[in-house]
Structure formats: C-alpha cells, structure tokens
Amino acid sequence: MRKIIIAILLVFGIFSDAQIVRKYSNEFLNIGAGARGLAMGGSVIVNQNDVYSPMWNPAGLIGIDRDWQGAAMHAEYFESIAKYDYLAFAKPLDNKGGVFAISVVRLGVDNILNTTQMIDSEGNIDYDKITSFSQSDYAALLSYAFRPGGNHRLSAGVNAKVVYRNVGKFANGFGFGFDLGLLYNADSGWSYGAVLKDATTTVNFWTVNQKELSAVVNGEEFNPAPKDKLELTMPKLNLGISRNYEINRDLELLPEAGINVDFAKTAALISTDFASITPYAGAELKFQDMIFVRVGLNRFQTVTDIENLKRKLSFQPSAGIGIKYHGLTLDYAITNSGVGGSNFYSNFFSLKLDMGDFRN
C-alpha cells in the first residue's frame, strides 16, 4: 500500500490534464547532489567549487585546477522505497583554461504494483493479472566552466541537460534544456553567485502507451491518455552571497545566504503571480581543512494548519558532517527529502575523490 501511495504522488503530475507548463516538472533535478550542499540547505550556489557543482552552479567547476575529480552519492527515501543516485566526473581541459564535467542522476521507485488490468471488461476481479513496474527519472548533464576574457575574478558555466523519464510500460518522455551560472569574487573578500536553471525552458516530449494505461470496465474507459504530450519546465533563478572568515589558525567559517526564485505562484514566503521567492542560509565550520560541520535552512513557505486552518511559517532544516583525508572526502547529511511534499527526513552519503590531492 505504501508503494502504491508513493507511486501515485510521483506519477500524478504526468497522467493529469494539467496545463503544459507545470510548476514541478523535472523536480528531481532540484534536489541537489553532494551531502555537503544538502547539509547546508543548498547554500552552495557560491561556494561549491568541485565535481558536485553542476547540480548547484556549473560555474563552480572552475575551482578544479588540476588532475580530475570523481563523485558518487546515494540516498533512499520512504524506508528505502525510493532511491536517488548521482555519479560525476570532472577534469580541466589542457591549454583551454576551462573545466569539463559529466554527471548522471537517477531517482526511481521499483516494484510498484500495476492494477490497471486487474478488472476485466465485465467487472470481474482477477488478482493474477497484477504485475509490477518501475518509475524512474534519469538525467545526464554535460557541463563546462571557464573564465570569460581570462578574468581571474569571474567564472561562467553551462549545463546541457538530457532528461529521460520512464513510467513502466505506460509512458516515457525525453527532455532537453540548459542551465547558466556565474560566479564573481570581489576584492573585498565577498563572493557572489547566480544560476538560471532551465534558462530556455526544458521541454519534455511524452509518449503514452494507451493500450497499457487504459482499462475498459462495463463499457466505460478508465485512465484515458492525457491530451498534452508536451511539458515545459520554467526557469528558476538562484542568487547567493558568501564570505570566508578565518577564526584562528585552525578554524574557518564559511556562511552563505541567498534567494531562490520560481517564476510561478507557489507556497513560498513571498509569492506573486509572476514569481515566488524563498530565502536560504547555511554555514560550514572547517577545522584544519579536515573536519567539517554544516547546518542549513531552506524551503521557507507558508502552510495551512489542518486543525485550526491558520497560516504558519514552515521551513526545512538540515545538518551534516564531513571528513577529508589525502584527496578523499566523505560527507553525510540529514535533511528533508523534498520529494512529493514529504515531511520525512532522509540520510545522504556522498564520496569525492580529488586526484590532485590524492597524488600529493
């Protein structure tokens, strides 16, 4: 039963007659990657400068200045029913002054019960016709970061995204889009970042298998195919500001704050018909560039209490730790999954290998 409920939450947006532009299209790409960024509540638009940068701000890849980096992350939601994985590789390009990266993301729910053919055309129930299927979202990101005009304080980055979404035998869709990012390090020590996700809108083209989806009982058709086969993901803008503080010889504090802007009306703290704005904040305390403690706040929004119908402020806290040794970094985060409006917290583990540090 739990799997059926979760499947309904994940698939409902696909099999509905909603408008072509949907608020939460390809939302799995907004989860982020890397336990460091998740522990800081996504407060890494400015200061994520490694192989995890494509999921936050591709301009941050410019921080990789030698050899190559690899990364992997795994997380499970809803008592291991949904699984989220990330793999990435990044390498500076010789004599080009830029950094190239490739990333792969998957969010999936396996072994979902398929009951569409359980009732025959005369209304008879046959439990032997119950089968199972998987619902999976995939994305491949090709990323490139460089310094425009050779400016050592400015970096720019771009993601070219290919999205594949599959709902068993019922439907599948392909999508294409771009993300654009900028970073600027001022003389004052402050750093600024901006990323425009789905800059040109990401377009998903859906193919629906009406034969598998539809069920006819007593002459009435259930689960008709949606009319809209085209889905658009609107742009999202993230802005951030950060500065590193050296407390003493061993300790450094790196805070970041900013806003996330959705060009749609949502339950965000500030919401209009044109755009919705949500603030975020987070910090990382670093000890000898070896041990890291992180906290973050994000997803500020107003929600209605179902008991007294009053509006109240809601937000998502997060926390985590990390340890680094000879180019190998292991990070852990605990935070809300952010999938389907869930209030359940999940554990994230991620690993990064920096061959530049590892060889030294």
Long-range contacts (C-beta under 8 A, 24 or more apart in sequence): 2-78, 2-79, 2-81, 3-81, 3-109, 3-111, 3-112, 3-113, 4-112, 4-113, 6-78, 6-81, 6-82, 6-109, 6-340, 7-109, 7-112, 7-135, 9-340, 9-341, 10-82, 10-109, 10-135, 10-339, 10-340, 11-135, 11-167, 14-165, 14-167, 14-171, 14-173, 14-206, 14-226, 15-167, 15-170, 15-171, 15-213, 15-223, 15-226, 16-226, 17-226, 17-227, 17-228, 18-228, 19-228, 20-228, 20-230, 20-231, 20-232, 21-232, 21-234, 21-264, 22-231, 22-232, 22-233, 23-234, 23-262, 23-264, 23-266, 25-202, 25-204, 25-231, 25-232, 25-233, 25-234, 26-137, 26-139, 26-163, 26-165, 26-175, 26-198, 26-202, 26-204, 26-233, 27-339, 28-84, 28-105, 28-107, 28-137, 28-139, 28-339, 29-55, 29-105, 29-139, 29-161, 29-163, 29-197, 30-197, 30-236, 30-338, 31-84, 31-107, 31-337, 31-338, 31-339, 32-56, 33-71, 33-73, 33-86, 33-88, 33-103, 33-105, 33-350, 34-71, 34-73, 34-86, 34-331, 34-350, 34-352, 35-73, 35-320, 35-322, 35-331, 35-332, 35-333, 35-348, 35-349, 35-350, 36-284, 36-292, 36-294, 36-320, 36-322, 36-331, 36-333, 36-350, 38-296, 38-318, 38-320, 38-333, 38-335, 38-348, 39-282, 39-294, 39-295, 39-296, 39-318, 39-319, 39-320, 39-321, 39-322, 39-331, 39-332, 39-333, 39-334, 39-335, 39-348, 40-256, 40-282, 40-283, 40-284, 40-294, 40-295, 40-296, 40-318, 40-320, 41-280, 41-281, 41-282, 41-295, 41-296, 41-297, 41-298, 41-316, 41-317, 41-318, 41-335, 42-238, 42-260, 42-280, 42-282, 42-296, 42-298, 43-240, 43-242, 43-255, 43-256, 43-257, 43-258, 43-280, 43-281, 43-282, 43-283, 43-296, 43-298, 44-256, 44-282, 45-193, 45-194, 45-195, 45-238, 45-239, 45-240, 45-256, 45-258, 46-183, 46-191, 46-192, 46-193, 46-240, 46-241, 46-242, 46-256, 46-258, 47-191, 47-193, 47-242, 47-244, 47-254, 47-256, 47-284, 50-90, 50-352, 50-354, 51-88, 51-89, 51-90, 51-101, 51-352, 52-88, 52-350, 52-352, 53-90, 53-101, 53-143, 53-145, 53-157, 54-88, 54-101, 54-103, 54-141, 54-143, 54-157, 54-159, 54-179, 55-86, 55-103, 55-105, 55-141, 56-195, 57-157, 57-181, 57-182, 57-183, 57-193, 57-194, 57-195, 57-238, 58-101, 58-143, 58-144, 58-145, 58-157, 58-158, 58-159, 58-179, 58-180, 58-181, 58-195, 59-145, 59-155, 59-156, 59-157, 59-181, 59-182, 59-183, 59-193, 59-195, 60-145, 60-155, 60-157, 60-181, 60-183, 60-193, 61-90, 61-99, 61-101, 61-143, 61-144, 61-145, 61-157, 62-98, 62-99, 62-145, 62-146, 62-147, 62-155, 62-157, 62-183, 64-90, 64-91, 64-92, 64-99, 64-356, 65-92, 65-356, 66-92, 66-356, 67-91, 67-92, 67-354, 67-355, 67-356, 67-359, 68-92, 68-355, 68-356, 69-352, 69-353, 69-354, 69-355, 69-356, 70-352, 70-353, 70-355, 71-350, 71-351, 71-352, 71-353, 72-350, 72-351, 73-348, 73-349, 73-350, 73-351, 74-349, 74-350, 75-337, 75-346, 75-347, 75-348, 75-349, 76-346, 76-347, 77-337, 77-339, 77-342, 77-344, 77-346, 78-337, 78-342, 78-344, 81-109, 82-107, 82-108, 82-109, 82-337, 82-339, 83-107, 83-108, 83-109, 83-110, 86-350, 90-143, 96-146, 97-146, 97-147, 97-150, 98-144, 98-145, 98-146, 98-147, 99-144, 99-145, 99-146, 100-142, 100-143, 100-144, 101-141, 101-142, 101-143, 101-144, 101-145, 102-140, 102-141, 102-142, 102-143, 103-140, 103-141, 103-143, 104-138, 104-139, 104-140, 104-141, 105-137, 105-138, 105-139, 105-140, 105-141, 106-136, 106-137, 106-138, 107-136, 107-137, 107-339, 108-134, 108-135, 108-136, 108-137, 109-134, 109-135, 109-136, 110-134, 112-168, 114-168, 116-212, 116-213, 116-214, 116-215, 116-223, 117-215, 119-215, 119-217, 120-217, 121-216, 121-217, 121-218, 121-219, 122-217, 122-218, 123-217, 123-218, 133-167, 133-168, 133-169, 133-170, 134-166, 134-168, 135-166, 135-167, 135-168, 136-165, 136-166, 137-163, 137-164, 137-165, 137-166, 138-163, 138-164, 138-165, 138-166, 139-163, 139-164, 145-181, 153-184, 153-185, 153-186, 153-187, 154-182, 154-183, 154-184, 154-185, 155-182, 155-183, 156-180, 156-181, 156-182, 156-183, 157-181, 157-182, 157-183, 161-202, 163-202, 163-204, 165-204, 168-212, 169-209, 169-212, 170-208, 170-209, 170-212, 170-213, 171-206, 171-207, 171-208, 171-209, 171-213, 172-206, 172-207, 173-204, 173-205, 173-206, 173-207, 173-231, 174-204, 174-205, 175-202, 175-203, 175-204, 175-205, 175-231, 175-233, 176-202, 176-203, 177-201, 177-202, 177-203, 177-233, 189-243, 189-244, 190-241, 190-242, 190-243, 191-241, 191-242, 191-243, 192-239, 192-240, 192-241, 193-238, 193-239, 193-240, 193-241, 193-242, 193-258, 194-237, 194-238, 194-239, 194-240, 195-237, 195-238, 196-235, 196-236, 196-237, 197-235, 197-236, 197-237, 197-238, 198-233, 198-234, 198-235, 198-236, 199-235, 200-235, 201-232, 201-233, 201-234, 201-235, 202-232, 202-233, 203-230, 203-231, 203-232, 203-233, 204-230, 204-231, 204-232, 204-233, 205-229, 205-230, 205-231, 206-230, 206-231, 234-262, 234-263, 234-264, 235-263, 236-260, 236-261, 236-262, 236-263, 237-261, 237-263, 250-287, 250-288, 251-285, 251-286, 251-287, 252-285, 252-286, 253-283, 253-284, 253-285, 253-286, 254-283, 254-284, 254-285, 254-286, 255-281, 255-282, 255-283, 255-284, 256-281, 256-282, 256-283, 257-281, 257-282, 260-298, 266-301, 267-301, 267-302, 267-303, 268-300, 268-301, 269-300, 269-301, 269-302, 269-313, 282-318, 289-324, 290-323, 290-324, 290-325, 291-321, 291-322, 291-323, 291-324, 292-321, 292-322, 292-323, 292-324, 292-331, 293-321, 294-318, 294-319, 294-320, 294-321, 294-322, 294-333, 295-319, 296-335, 299-336, 299-338, 320-348, 326-357, 326-358, 327-353, 327-354, 327-355, 327-356, 327-357, 327-358, 327-359, 327-360, 328-352, 328-353, 328-354, 328-358, 329-353, 329-354
